């Protein structure tokens, strides 16, 4: 059923967490620790759990605790959005390199049910996504890309869905 103004499926199938994420490297482990220490990200209450060596997979978690709880006893929406906001942009910037400019353009977050447990989000760039952007864009050309990410509990129940639109331009 999609009675949502953004077209997000309001009754999604469960999305279980990946049991075997791609391996991290020493460099991405250091990036993960840096992300988690960065004050703006740390303030969301979220933590980056895993960054694949090639930056095409990232997993974050938002624990349900006193720092993330809102007045009605669920995870604060600002913590959820703050946790997922920089991830796709950072992934694309790291995989495309300095020859490209990547910016967040817009986002739509839909809350499906209250988060009263730790929630997780997995971000993945599809095979060929980075190569397609490199081939598609000439110098000075740009495009918008849309990515969908779900915030789920350990059983895979979807609690929120965010649609992110990113602006990507090949620099001259």
Secondary structure, DSSP 8 states (H G I E B T S, - for coil): ---STT---TT-------SS-----HHHHHHHHHHHHSHHHHTTTEEEEEE-TTSSEEEEEE--STTTB-TTSSB-HHHHHHHHHTHHHHHHHHHH-TTEEEEEEEEEEEE-S---S-EEEEEE--TTHHHHHHHH--TT-EEEEEEEEEEE-TT--EEEEEEEEEEEEE--
